Amino acid sequence: MPLAAPDLPRFLRLPSTRGGRVALSLAIVYLAWGSAYLAVHVALESFPPLLLSGLRNLIAGLGLFFFAVRRTTAWPTLIEARNAGIVGTMLVGFSSGLLAFGMRSVGTGTAAVMVATVPLFATIISAVAGRPIAKGEWVAVALGLAGIFILNHGDTSNSSTSGSIVILCAALFWAGGAHLASQLALPADLFLSTALQIGLGGAISTLIALAGGERVGALGFGPLFAFLYLMLVATMAAYVAYGFLIRHTSPIVASSCMYVNPVVAVALGALMLGEPVTGSTLMATGVILASVALSFWFDRRRAD
């Protein structure tokens, strides 16, 4: 079956080569997830944080689900659906919700750099789960913690400190959810599994937000556009592209967004929001990204 209908304009057709599809998928993931921090910042003008995360992922999950059921022949078992809900709650309900909550008092670039610590938390979780950790991997963790200290050095405001802690918790929950995803039985079909994780996690997050009294405020054009962008591009399109990379490239290539997303977020925050880019920000970004690179390098050596 062709990847695109022959009557579509050329610029709407998918690349015909594997390399072209990989390049397109990488571009989507880099730009969509790197710009998502700016979109969250704008959307928070009208949407409360947990409800923003919940609605965005619930609607996107439903969209992916309707797409997935048209192509899958293997329906998930109840256990697989339950596990998808658990993983989705960690990744969507806790991680995405806490990230939006923390960004009420933390800049977009700073938030992106702090989220880049996910591989460091993944190393710690793996150690707790019993996987032997090399000394070099602990050096990477220490380097990442040093970068976080540099990033927050000199900023003693309560809101910024509490927001930073919340964002670090979001990174921890993402690493925990990713670890569970590698341990639990999930639906075999990638699109269906992703749809259930996003949709069920978004549903749980939405219910908690509504029970907690969160409601959408006066909805302006900017926040509405940002919400639609988060739902269609940063969630649906980016997760599909990321799923393609997971299946058709190495984990190092697929996870390279950890290096690129903070750079995109810092640049957009400076250009669009006028967020300052200080020497401490640049130094911390370099240190944290170096620690992430070191983590990936040791992971590749272990795989070899």
C-alpha positions as CSV (number, residue, x, y, z in Angstrom):
1,M,0.0,0.0,0.0
2,P,1.5,3.4,-0.9
3,L,2.4,5.7,2.0
4,A,0.6,8.7,0.4
5,A,-2.2,9.0,-2.1
6,P,-0.8,9.7,-5.5
7,D,-3.0,12.8,-6.0
8,L,-1.5,14.6,-3.0
9,P,0.7,17.6,-3.7
10,R,4.4,16.7,-3.7
11,F,5.1,18.7,-0.5
12,L,2.5,16.7,1.4
13,R,3.9,13.3,0.5
14,L,6.1,11.3,2.9
15,P,9.7,10.8,1.8
16,S,10.1,7.6,-0.2
17,T,13.4,6.6,1.4
18,R,14.1,5.3,4.9
19,G,16.7,8.0,5.4
20,G,14.2,10.7,4.4
21,R,11.6,9.4,6.8
22,V,14.1,9.3,9.6
23,A,15.2,12.9,8.9
24,L,11.6,14.0,8.8
25,S,10.8,12.2,12.1
26,L,13.8,13.8,13.8
27,A,12.9,17.2,12.6
28,I,9.3,16.8,13.9
29,V,10.5,15.5,17.3
30,Y,13.2,18.2,17.7
31,L,11.0,21.1,16.7
32,A,7.7,19.9,18.3
33,W,9.1,19.0,21.7
34,G,11.6,21.8,21.7
35,S,8.9,24.4,21.0
36,A,6.4,22.7,23.4
37,Y,7.8,24.6,26.4
38,L,6.9,27.9,24.7
39,A,3.4,26.6,23.8
40,V,2.9,25.5,27.5
41,H,4.0,29.0,28.7
42,V,1.4,30.6,26.4
43,A,-1.4,28.1,27.1
44,L,-1.0,28.6,30.9
45,E,-2.5,32.1,30.5
46,S,-5.9,30.4,30.2
47,F,-5.5,26.8,31.2
48,P,-4.6,25.6,34.7
49,P,-1.6,23.2,34.6
50,L,-3.1,19.8,35.3
51,L,-6.2,20.4,33.1
52,L,-3.9,21.6,30.3
53,S,-1.9,18.4,30.4
54,G,-5.0,16.2,30.8
55,L,-7.2,17.6,28.1
56,R,-4.3,17.9,25.6
57,N,-3.4,14.3,26.0
58,L,-6.9,12.9,26.4
59,I,-8.0,14.4,23.0
60,A,-4.8,13.5,21.3
61,G,-5.1,9.9,22.7
62,L,-8.6,9.6,21.3
63,G,-7.4,10.8,17.9
64,L,-4.5,8.3,17.8
65,F,-6.9,5.5,19.1
66,F,-9.3,6.0,16.2
67,F,-6.4,5.9,13.8
68,A,-4.9,2.8,15.5
69,V,-8.1,0.7,15.5
70,R,-8.4,1.1,11.7
71,R,-5.0,-0.6,11.2
72,T,-4.5,-3.0,14.1
73,T,-5.5,-6.7,14.1
74,A,-4.3,-7.4,17.6
75,W,-6.5,-6.0,20.4
76,P,-4.9,-5.6,23.8
77,T,-5.7,-7.8,26.8
78,L,-7.2,-6.2,29.9
79,I,-3.8,-6.5,31.6
80,E,-2.1,-4.8,28.7
81,A,-4.7,-2.0,28.8
82,R,-4.2,-1.6,32.6
83,N,-0.5,-1.4,32.2
84,A,-0.9,1.2,29.5
85,G,-3.0,3.2,31.9
86,I,-0.4,2.9,34.6
87,V,2.4,4.0,32.3
88,G,0.3,6.8,30.9
89,T,-0.5,8.1,34.4
90,M,3.2,8.4,35.1
91,L,4.1,10.0,31.8
92,V,1.0,12.2,31.3
93,G,-0.8,12.5,34.6
94,F,2.2,13.1,36.8
95,S,5.1,14.1,34.5
96,S,3.4,16.4,32.0
97,G,1.1,17.8,34.7
98,L,3.9,18.6,37.1
99,L,5.9,20.2,34.2
100,A,3.1,22.6,33.4
101,F,2.6,23.3,37.1
102,G,6.3,24.1,37.6
103,M,6.5,26.3,34.5
104,R,4.2,28.8,36.1
105,S,7.3,30.2,37.9
106,V,10.2,28.7,35.8
107,G,11.3,29.9,32.3
108,T,10.9,27.8,29.2
109,G,14.6,27.3,28.6
110,T,15.4,26.5,32.2
111,A,12.5,24.0,32.3
112,A,13.8,22.3,29.2
113,V,17.3,22.0,30.5
114,M,16.0,20.5,33.8
115,V,13.9,17.9,31.9
116,A,17.1,16.8,30.1
117,T,18.0,15.2,33.4
118,V,15.6,12.3,32.6
119,P,18.5,9.9,31.6
120,L,20.2,10.7,35.0
121,F,17.1,9.7,36.9
122,A,16.8,6.6,34.7
123,T,20.3,5.6,35.8
124,I,19.3,5.9,39.4
125,I,16.1,4.0,39.0
126,S,18.0,1.2,37.2
127,A,20.4,1.0,40.1
128,V,17.6,0.8,42.6
129,A,16.0,-2.0,40.4
130,G,19.2,-4.0,40.6
131,R,21.1,-3.2,37.4
132,P,24.9,-2.8,38.0
133,I,25.9,0.8,37.4
134,A,29.5,1.6,36.2
135,K,31.5,4.2,38.0
136,G,31.4,6.4,34.9
137,E,27.6,6.4,35.0
138,W,27.7,7.7,38.5
139,V,30.1,10.4,37.3
140,A,27.4,11.4,34.7
141,V,24.8,11.6,37.5
142,A,27.1,13.8,39.6
143,L,27.8,16.0,36.6
144,G,24.1,16.4,36.0
145,L,23.4,17.4,39.6
146,A,26.3,19.9,39.3
147,G,24.6,21.4,36.3
148,I,21.3,21.8,38.1
149,F,23.1,23.6,41.0
150,I,24.7,26.0,38.5
151,L,21.4,26.6,36.8
152,N,19.7,27.7,40.0
153,H,22.8,29.4,41.5
154,G,21.9,33.0,42.5
155,D,18.2,32.5,42.2
156,T,16.8,32.3,45.7
157,S,13.2,33.3,45.1
158,N,10.7,30.8,46.7
159,S,8.6,30.5,43.5
160,S,11.6,29.7,41.3
161,T,13.0,27.2,43.8
162,S,9.6,25.4,44.3
163,G,9.0,25.4,40.5
164,S,12.4,23.9,39.9
165,I,11.7,21.1,42.4
166,V,8.4,20.4,40.8
167,I,10.0,20.2,37.3
168,L,12.7,17.8,38.6
169,C,9.9,15.7,40.0
170,A,8.3,15.7,36.6
171,A,11.6,14.4,35.1
172,L,11.7,11.7,37.8
173,F,8.2,10.6,37.0
174,W,9.0,10.5,33.3
175,A,12.0,8.3,33.9
176,G,9.9,6.1,36.2
177,G,7.2,5.7,33.6
178,A,9.7,4.9,30.9
179,H,11.2,2.2,33.2
180,L,7.8,0.7,33.8
181,A,7.1,0.7,30.1
182,S,10.2,-1.5,29.6
183,Q,9.1,-3.9,32.3
184,L,5.3,-4.2,31.9
185,A,3.4,-6.1,29.1
186,L,1.9,-3.4,26.8
187,P,-0.1,-3.7,23.6
188,A,1.9,-5.1,20.7
189,D,0.7,-2.4,18.2
190,L,2.8,0.7,18.7
191,F,0.1,3.2,17.7
192,L,-2.5,1.5,19.9
193,S,-0.2,1.3,22.9
194,T,0.7,5.0,22.5
195,A,-2.9,6.0,22.1
196,L,-3.9,4.1,25.3
197,Q,-1.1,5.5,27.3
198,I,-1.8,9.1,26.3
199,G,-5.5,8.8,26.4
200,L,-5.9,6.9,29.7
201,G,-3.2,9.1,31.3
202,G,-4.9,12.2,30.0
203,A,-8.3,11.0,31.2
204,I,-7.0,10.4,34.8
205,S,-5.2,13.7,34.8
206,T,-8.4,15.5,33.6
207,L,-10.6,13.9,36.3
208,I,-8.1,14.8,39.0
209,A,-7.9,18.4,37.7
210,L,-11.7,18.8,37.6
211,A,-12.1,17.2,41.1
212,G,-9.5,19.6,42.3
213,G,-11.5,22.6,41.1
214,E,-9.4,23.5,38.0
215,R,-11.3,25.3,35.3
216,V,-10.4,26.9,32.0
217,G,-10.3,30.7,32.3
218,A,-11.1,33.4,29.7
219,L,-9.9,31.8,26.5
220,G,-7.9,34.1,24.2
221,F,-6.6,33.4,20.8
222,G,-3.0,32.8,21.9
223,P,-3.7,30.2,24.6
224,L,-6.2,28.4,22.3
225,F,-3.7,28.3,19.5
226,A,-1.0,27.0,21.9
227,F,-3.4,24.3,23.2
228,L,-4.2,23.1,19.6
229,Y,-0.5,23.1,18.8
230,L,0.3,21.1,21.9
231,M,-2.4,18.6,21.1
232,L,-1.9,18.2,17.3
233,V,1.8,18.7,16.9
234,A,3.6,18.3,20.2
235,T,1.5,15.2,21.2
236,M,0.0,13.4,18.2
237,A,2.6,14.1,15.5
238,A,5.6,14.0,17.8
239,Y,4.6,10.7,19.4
240,V,4.0,9.1,16.1
241,A,7.4,10.4,14.8
242,Y,9.1,9.2,18.0
243,G,7.5,5.8,17.7
244,F,8.9,5.5,14.1
245,L,12.4,6.4,15.4
246,I,12.2,3.8,18.2
247,R,11.3,1.1,15.6
248,H,13.7,2.1,12.8
249,T,16.7,3.7,14.4
250,S,19.0,3.0,17.4
251,P,18.0,4.2,20.9
252,I,20.9,6.8,20.7
253,V,19.4,8.4,17.6
254,A,15.8,8.3,19.0
255,S,16.9,9.8,22.3
256,S,19.0,12.5,20.7
257,C,16.1,14.9,21.3
258,M,17.5,15.2,24.9
259,Y,20.4,17.1,23.4
260,V,18.4,19.3,20.9
261,N,15.2,20.1,22.7
262,P,16.8,22.4,25.4
263,V,18.7,24.3,22.7
264,V,15.5,24.9,20.8
265,A,13.6,25.9,24.0
266,V,16.3,28.3,25.2
267,A,16.5,29.9,21.8
268,L,12.7,30.3,21.5
269,G,12.4,31.6,25.0
270,A,15.0,34.3,24.3
271,L,13.6,35.3,20.9
272,M,9.9,35.1,21.7
273,L,9.6,35.8,25.4
274,G,12.8,37.9,26.0
275,E,14.0,35.4,28.6
276,P,17.6,36.2,29.6
277,V,20.4,33.8,28.6
278,T,23.0,34.3,31.3
279,G,26.5,32.8,31.5
280,S,25.2,30.5,34.2
281,T,22.4,29.3,31.9
282,L,24.9,28.5,29.1
283,M,27.3,26.8,31.5
284,A,24.6,24.7,33.2
285,T,23.2,23.8,29.8
286,G,26.6,22.5,28.6
287,V,27.2,20.6,31.9
288,I,23.8,18.9,31.9
289,L,23.9,18.0,28.2
290,A,27.5,16.7,28.7
291,S,26.2,14.5,31.5
292,V,23.4,13.2,29.3
293,A,25.8,12.5,26.5
294,L,28.0,10.6,28.9
295,S,25.0,8.5,30.1
296,F,24.2,7.6,26.5
297,W,27.8,6.7,25.8
298,F,28.0,4.3,28.7
299,D,24.6,2.8,27.7
300,R,25.9,2.2,24.2
301,R,29.1,0.6,25.5
302,R,27.0,-1.7,27.7
303,A,24.9,-2.7,24.8
304,D,28.0,-3.4,22.7
